[in-house]
């Protein structure tokens, strides 16, 4: 018999399907322009408010407990003991430059454990509060679900530090407390990604050197170790009838989250877009990502033909299939103003036939997104930065916040508004106001938006270089002085982003009021010789839209010649 709690969780899982959730990219230091590691994360949710979480470092007396709240409902699931000390966390990066991201792939519904205390959200935040490296974060996550149960469905995790990038997939075990999981180190010089589909297929089995299980934790920090997995991952799949072949042929995805049309077309297609930008030969997987050949899957990681920059990472976040036959600005759904956005639901029917909207990386429902950057040539307080943005990635501004700051600016602070409470100085609401103007007149306003966006983001990258050097000088004198300086720098950047975006919002309102386009001259709106506004331009609708109207209505709107 299903309890009320079980029914609630299952209802939530069906109400927010994995296909509508998140996107992550992983870049190793050998694949980046400057030797940074990067992971990116888009938190796509219709109820997720964009704010920058902040948890200061703390010492805990014996017996202290940490409540685990369900990431989807905020309901308490239970508590776990606190360690003697926890580290500071800014967003999804901690003071040791360890960063985490996730996407949900769902998997076999019968394996969901409604009694698991630690869900994926608590798992991430607890790991960040306790870890000094990506490897340590993996062990912490594995130990937590083993002892307290895993309270989510299938999940993929990006885990990075200043030297390594790991990819981990985890699946609950139904009535058995715990989880089955695999973690794979992305080889240096390679890139990876995940977007709501299980990406691990076969993997090297335990050999005591490069591949170990949780029975070999003592070997965790051996640099030769590239694969770590739960010791009973294959036996459990056999016991449930998910796998019956030889151990060497075990495929995690096939067993626990078999690929289907949506996993390829709606999910892995997003990963392909990034791979295709940095690596030749990705046409080989076109039939797979468009849902025509589910057998020929993409590899988990690829070696890029060029190094990836921070600006590239920002660009990856803003993809709507540009340069492919599926460019969302080019089909009928783009409307008269070439919008790449499609409003939900993702899946829809017409005359009893099923259809879908293309699910690109940039979507309207992103609450926040980030690019976590870790740099091993700098001290941890200076090396770790979370480039954080709110609202959809297309018109967000990635603003730098160092991992050591002791305060978050009010515009991004938790508690400054929420999804049901408007605040005129909250970054989330400021960016959403402007975005709604963009949704109305996309191809008219996007150039103005991108010009300011580019100026801010390129300016911040230059300023970070200067801030690094200043902070290093201060760090040599007193680390606390460096942290104070970086806090002030990050807060000023946050203030500047929101102030600039408010000014841009006002500008767009004046320029494009009532679908007119005001004339400009030398950076000012143009007036006639008597102080009145110069006559605005009225661009009207494109011929493609006119043709669609005429095809649908015939002679209804025809006027005499």
C-alpha positions in Angstrom: 0.0 0.0 0.0 1.3 3.4 -1.0 1.5 6.0 1.8 0.5 9.6 1.4 4.2 10.5 1.3 4.8 8.0 -1.5 1.9 9.3 -3.5 3.1 12.9 -3.1 6.6 12.1 -4.3 5.3 10.1 -7.3 2.9 13.0 -8.2 5.8 15.5 -8.1 8.0 13.3 -10.2 5.3 13.1 -12.9 4.5 16.8 -12.6 8.1 17.8 -13.3 9.4 15.3 -15.8 13.1 15.0 -16.2 13.0 16.0 -19.8 12.1 19.6 -18.8 15.0 20.0 -16.3 18.7 20.9 -16.5 21.8 20.9 -18.6 25.5 20.6 -17.5 28.8 20.8 -19.4 32.2 19.6 -18.0 35.6 20.9 -19.2 38.9 19.5 -17.9 41.9 21.8 -17.3 43.7 20.3 -20.3 40.8 21.2 -22.5 40.5 24.8 -21.4 42.3 27.9 -22.7 43.9 28.9 -19.4 44.0 25.6 -17.5 40.8 26.1 -15.5 38.4 23.4 -14.9 34.8 24.4 -15.7 31.4 22.9 -15.0 28.2 24.6 -16.0 24.6 24.1 -14.7 21.2 25.4 -15.8 18.6 25.1 -13.1 15.5 24.8 -15.3 12.3 24.8 -13.2 9.0 26.5 -13.2 9.2 26.9 -9.4 12.9 27.6 -8.9 13.7 31.2 -7.8 17.0 32.6 -8.9 19.2 33.5 -5.9 22.8 32.9 -4.9 22.9 30.5 -1.9 25.5 31.2 0.8 26.5 29.0 3.7 29.4 30.2 5.8 32.0 27.8 7.3 31.0 26.6 10.7 32.2 24.5 13.7 29.6 22.1 15.1 29.4 20.8 18.7 28.9 17.0 19.1 25.3 16.0 18.5 24.5 18.7 16.0 22.1 17.6 13.2 21.5 18.9 9.7 17.9 18.8 8.3 17.6 17.5 4.8 14.9 19.3 2.8 13.3 17.9 -0.3 14.6 19.9 -3.2 11.3 19.8 -5.1 8.9 20.6 -2.2 11.1 22.0 0.6 9.5 19.4 3.0 11.9 18.0 5.6 12.9 14.5 4.9 15.0 13.8 8.0 18.3 14.7 9.6 21.9 13.6 9.4 24.7 14.4 11.9 26.9 17.4 11.3 30.7 16.8 11.2 32.9 18.9 13.5 33.6 21.5 10.7 31.8 22.4 7.5 33.2 24.6 4.7 31.8 27.7 3.1 29.7 27.3 0.0 28.8 30.1 -2.4 26.1 28.8 -4.8 27.5 25.5 -5.9 31.2 26.0 -5.3 32.9 25.7 -1.9 36.0 27.4 -0.4 38.2 24.5 -1.6 37.2 25.1 -5.2 35.0 22.0 -5.3 31.9 22.5 -7.5 28.8 20.4 -8.2 26.0 20.4 -10.7 23.3 17.9 -11.6 20.6 16.8 -14.1 17.8 14.3 -13.4 17.4 11.3 -15.7 14.6 9.5 -13.9 15.2 5.9 -14.8 13.1 3.0 -13.5 10.2 4.4 -11.5 9.8 1.3 -9.4 13.2 2.0 -7.8 12.2 5.3 -6.2 12.6 5.1 -2.4 10.1 7.5 -0.7 11.8 6.9 2.7 15.3 7.9 1.7 16.4 10.9 3.8 19.0 12.4 1.5 17.7 13.6 -1.8 19.8 14.9 -4.7 19.7 18.5 -3.4 20.8 17.7 0.1 23.4 15.3 -1.3 25.0 18.1 -3.3 25.0 20.7 -0.6 26.2 18.4 2.1 29.1 17.2 -0.2 30.1 20.8 -0.8 30.0 21.6 2.9 32.3 18.6 3.7 34.7 18.1 0.8 38.2 19.2 -0.1 38.3 17.5 -3.5 36.1 16.0 -6.2 37.2 12.5 -5.1 36.3 13.2 -1.5 32.9 14.5 -2.6 32.2 11.2 -4.4 32.9 9.2 -1.2 30.8 11.6 0.9 27.8 11.2 -1.4 28.2 7.4 -1.6 28.5 7.1 2.2 25.5 9.4 2.8 23.1 7.4 0.7 24.4 4.1 2.0 23.7 5.1 5.6 20.6 7.3 5.3 18.9 6.2 2.0 18.6 8.0 -1.3 15.4 10.0 -1.7 15.5 10.9 -5.4 15.2 9.1 -8.7 18.0 8.7 -11.2 20.5 11.6 -11.1 23.6 12.6 -12.9 26.3 14.8 -11.2 29.1 17.0 -12.4 31.9 17.2 -9.8 35.0 19.3 -10.2 37.9 20.7 -8.3 40.9 22.7 -9.4 42.6 19.6 -10.9 40.0 17.1 -12.0 36.4 16.7 -13.3 34.3 13.7 -12.6 30.9 12.5 -13.8 28.7 10.4 -11.5 25.3 8.7 -12.0 23.2 7.4 -9.2 20.0 5.3 -9.0 17.9 4.4 -5.9 17.3 0.7 -5.1 13.6 0.7 -4.2 13.0 -1.2 -1.0 16.7 -1.6 -0.5 18.2 1.4 1.4 21.0 3.0 -0.5 21.9 3.5 -4.2 23.8 2.0 -7.1 26.2 4.4 -8.7 29.2 4.9 -11.0 31.7 7.8 -11.1 34.1 8.3 -14.0 36.9 10.8 -14.2 36.8 12.8 -17.5 40.3 12.3 -19.0 42.3 15.5 -19.0 42.0 17.2 -22.3 38.5 16.0 -22.8 35.0 17.6 -22.4 31.7 16.0 -21.4 28.0 17.0 -20.8 24.7 15.7 -19.6 21.1 16.8 -20.0 18.5 14.5 -18.3 19.5 11.3 -19.9 21.8 8.6 -18.4 25.1 8.8 -20.2 27.2 6.0 -18.7 26.9 2.8 -20.7 29.7 0.1 -20.3 32.7 1.0 -18.1 36.0 -0.7 -16.9 35.3 -3.2 -14.1 37.3 -3.5 -10.9 41.0 -4.2 -11.5 42.4 -2.7 -8.3 44.4 0.0 -10.2 42.3 2.2 -12.5 38.9 0.9 -11.6 37.7 0.3 -8.0 34.5 -0.2 -6.0 33.4 1.2 -2.7 35.2 -1.8 -1.1 38.5 -0.1 -2.1 38.0 3.3 -0.7 41.6 3.2 0.7 42.7 3.6 -3.0 40.5 6.6 -3.6 43.3 9.1 -3.8 45.5 7.1 -6.1 45.8 9.2 -9.2 45.6 6.1 -11.4 42.0 5.5 -10.3 39.6 6.7 -13.1 36.4 4.7 -12.3 34.7 4.1 -9.0 31.4 2.2 -8.6 29.1 0.5 -6.1 30.3 -3.1 -5.6 26.8 -4.6 -6.2 25.7 -2.5 -9.1 25.6 -5.5 -11.5 24.3 -8.1 -9.0 21.4 -5.7 -8.1 20.5 -5.3 -11.8 20.5 -9.1 -12.2 18.3 -9.5 -9.2 15.7 -7.1 -10.7 15.8 -8.7 -14.1 17.4 -5.6 -15.7 20.5 -7.5 -16.9 21.4 -11.1 -17.7 24.6 -11.0 -19.7 28.3 -11.2 -18.9 29.7 -8.8 -16.3 32.0 -7.2 -18.9 29.0 -6.2 -21.0 27.1 -4.5 -18.2 25.6 -1.2 -19.5 24.4 1.2 -16.7 22.0 3.1 -18.9 20.5 0.0 -20.5 19.9 -1.5 -17.1 18.7 1.4 -15.1 17.5 4.1 -17.6 17.1 2.7 -21.1 17.4 5.3 -23.8 14.2 6.2 -25.7 13.2 8.9 -28.2 13.0 11.6 -25.5 16.3 10.8 -24.0 18.0 11.3 -27.4 16.0 14.1 -29.0 15.0 16.1 -26.0 18.1 15.4 -23.8 21.3 14.2 -25.5 20.6 16.6 -28.4 21.6 19.4 -26.0 24.9 17.7 -25.2 25.5 17.2 -29.0 25.2 20.9 -29.6 28.2 21.6 -27.4 30.2 18.7 -28.7 29.5 19.8 -32.2 30.9 23.3 -31.5 34.3 22.0 -30.4 34.8 18.7 -32.2 34.7 17.6 -35.8 32.9 14.4 -36.7 29.7 14.9 -34.6 27.5 14.4 -37.7 28.1 10.7 -37.0 25.6 11.0 -34.1 23.0 13.1 -35.9 20.5 10.3 -36.4 20.9 9.4 -32.7 20.2 12.8 -31.3 17.3 13.4 -33.7 15.7 10.2 -32.4 16.1 8.1 -35.6 18.8 5.6 -34.5 18.8 5.0 -30.7 21.5 2.3 -31.0 24.4 4.5 -32.1 24.9 6.5 -28.9 27.3 9.4 -28.4 30.4 8.8 -26.2 30.4 10.1 -22.7 33.3 12.5 -23.5 35.1 13.7 -26.5 38.5 15.4 -27.2 37.9 18.9 -28.6 39.7 20.2 -31.6 40.3 23.5 -29.8 40.6 24.8 -26.3 37.5 26.0 -24.5 37.3 29.5 -23.0 35.1 31.1 -20.4 33.4 33.0 -23.2 32.7 29.7 -25.0 31.1 28.4 -21.8 28.8 31.3 -21.7 28.0 30.8 -25.4 27.2 27.1 -24.9 24.5 28.1 -22.4 22.8 30.2 -25.0 22.2 27.6 -27.7 18.9 27.1 -29.5 20.3 24.9 -32.3 21.8 27.7 -34.3 23.5 26.5 -37.4 21.4 23.3 -37.6 18.2 22.4 -39.4 16.5 22.6 -36.0 17.3 26.3 -35.4 14.3 27.4 -33.3 14.3 30.9 -34.8 13.5 29.5 -38.2 10.4 27.4 -37.8 6.7 28.4 -37.5 6.9 28.4 -33.8 9.3 31.4 -33.9 6.3 33.6 -34.7 6.6 36.9 -36.5 9.6 38.0 -34.4 11.9 35.0 -34.7 11.8 33.9 -31.1 13.8 30.8 -30.1 11.6 30.2 -27.1 8.6 27.9 -26.9 6.2 28.0 -24.0 5.2 24.8 -22.2 4.0 22.1 -22.2 7.0 20.5 -23.9 4.8 17.7 -25.3 1.5 18.4 -27.0 -1.2 16.7 -29.1 -3.0 17.8 -32.2 -5.8 15.7 -33.8 -4.8 12.8 -31.5 -1.2 12.8 -32.8 1.8 13.5 -30.4 4.2 16.3 -31.0 6.9 18.2 -29.1 8.6 21.5 -28.9 12.3 21.4 -29.5 14.0 21.4 -26.1 17.1 23.6 -26.4 19.6 24.6 -23.7 18.1 28.1 -23.4 14.5 28.0 -22.1 12.2 30.5 -20.5 11.9 28.6 -17.2 15.6 28.7 -16.1 15.6 30.0 -12.5 19.4 30.4 -12.4 22.5 29.1 -14.1 26.2 29.2 -13.4 29.7 28.4 -14.7 32.0 27.2 -11.9 35.7 28.0 -12.6 38.5 26.4 -10.5 42.1 27.3 -11.0 45.0 25.3 -9.5 47.7 28.0 -9.9 45.9 30.3 -7.4 45.2 29.9 -3.7 41.7 28.5 -3.1 40.1 31.8 -1.9 41.2 33.4 -5.2 41.1 30.5 -7.6 37.4 29.5 -7.3 34.7 31.7 -9.0 31.1 31.0 -9.7 29.9 33.0 -12.7 26.3 33.3 -11.8 23.2 34.4 -13.7 19.5 34.5 -13.1 16.6 33.8 -15.4 17.0 32.4 -18.9 20.5 32.0 -20.2 19.8 33.9 -23.5 19.6 37.3 -21.7 21.3 36.7 -18.3 24.6 38.2 -17.4 27.2 35.9 -15.9 28.6 37.9 -12.9 31.7 36.7 -11.0 31.5 35.8 -7.3 34.6 34.4 -5.7 34.3 31.3 -3.5 35.7 33.1 -0.5 33.4 36.1 -0.2 31.8 36.6 3.2 28.7 38.3 1.9 26.4 38.1 -1.1 25.0 41.3 -2.6 21.4 42.1 -1.6 20.3 41.8 -5.2 21.2 38.1 -5.3 20.7 37.3 -1.6 18.4 34.5 -0.4 15.2 36.0 1.0 15.1 39.1 -1.3 11.8 38.2 -2.9 10.8 34.7 -4.0 8.8 33.1 -6.8 5.6 34.6 -5.4 7.0 37.8 -4.0 8.1 40.6 -6.3 11.1 42.7 -5.3 12.2 45.6 -7.5 15.9 45.2 -6.5 16.1 41.4 -6.8 18.2 40.3 -9.7 15.7 37.6 -10.6 12.8 40.0 -11.0 14.8 42.6 -12.8 16.0 40.1 -15.4 12.5 38.6 -15.7 10.9 42.0 -16.4 13.3 42.6 -19.3 13.0 39.0 -20.6 9.3 39.4 -21.0 9.8 42.3 -23.4 12.2 40.1 -25.3 9.6 37.3 -25.5 7.3 39.8 -27.2 9.6 41.4 -29.8 12.6 39.0 -29.9 14.4 39.9 -33.1 13.9 43.6 -32.6 15.4 43.8 -29.1 17.9 41.0 -28.9 20.7 43.0 -30.5 20.3 45.8 -27.9 20.3 43.2 -25.1 23.4 41.3 -26.4 25.4 44.5 -26.8 25.0 45.3 -23.1 25.4 41.7 -22.1 28.6 41.3 -24.0 30.0 44.6 -22.6 29.3 43.5 -19.0 30.6 39.9 -19.4 33.8 40.8 -21.3 34.4 43.7 -18.8 34.1 41.3 -15.9 36.6 38.9 -17.4 39.1 41.7 -17.7 38.3 43.0 -14.2 38.8 39.5 -12.7 42.3 39.4 -14.1 43.1 42.6 -12.2 41.2 41.5 -9.1 43.3 38.2 -9.1 46.5 40.2 -9.0 45.4 42.6 -6.4 44.1 39.8 -4.2 47.3 37.8 -4.6 49.3 40.8 -3.3 46.9 41.2 -0.3 46.9 37.4 0.3 50.7 37.5 0.8 50.2 40.1 3.5 47.0 38.7 5.1 44.5 36.2 3.6 41.6 38.0 5.4 42.5 41.3 3.6 42.3 39.4 0.2 38.9 38.0 1.1 37.6 41.4 2.1 38.8 42.8 -1.2 37.2 40.0 -3.2 34.0 40.3 -1.3 33.8 44.0 -2.2 34.7 43.3 -5.8 32.0 40.6 -6.1 29.4 42.7 -4.4 30.1 45.7 -6.6 29.9 43.5 -9.7 26.5 42.2 -8.5 25.2 45.8 -7.9 26.5 46.9 -11.3 24.8 44.1 -13.2 21.4 44.7 -11.7 21.7 48.5 -12.0 22.7 48.3 -15.6 19.9 45.8 -16.4 17.3 48.2 -14.9 18.6 51.0 -17.1 18.5 48.7 -20.1 14.9 47.7 -19.3 13.9 51.3 -19.2 15.7 52.0 -22.5 13.9 49.1 -24.2 10.5 50.2 -23.0 11.0 53.7 -24.3 12.6 52.6 -27.6 10.0 49.9 -28.5 6.8 51.2 -26.9 3.7 50.0 -28.7 5.7 48.1 -31.3 7.2 51.3 -32.7 11.0 51.8 -32.9 12.2 55.2 -31.8 14.8 56.9 -33.9 18.3 57.5 -32.3 21.1 59.8 -33.0 24.5 60.0 -31.2 23.2 57.8 -28.4 20.0 59.8 -27.8 16.4 59.5 -28.9 15.8 61.9 -31.7 13.5 64.9 -31.5 12.2 67.3 -34.1 13.2 70.9 -34.0 10.4 71.7 -31.6 11.2 69.1 -29.0 8.6 66.5 -30.1 9.7 62.9 -30.8 10.8 62.2 -34.3 8.4 60.0 -36.0 9.1 56.4 -35.0 9.7 53.6 -37.4 7.0 50.9 -37.7 8.7 47.8 -39.0 5.5 45.7 -39.2 5.5 42.0 -39.8 7.9 39.9 -42.0 6.7 38.5 -45.4 6.8 35.0 -43.9 4.2 36.0 -41.4 2.1 37.8 -44.0 2.1 34.7 -46.1 0.9 32.6 -43.2 -1.9 34.9 -42.5 -3.0 35.0 -46.1 -2.8 31.2 -46.5 -5.0 30.9 -43.4 -7.6 33.6 -44.2 -7.7 33.9 -48.0 -9.2 37.2 -49.1 -10.5 38.3 -45.7 -8.0 41.1 -45.3 -7.7 42.1 -49.0 -8.2 45.8 -49.6 -9.0 47.5 -52.9 -6.0 48.4 -55.0 
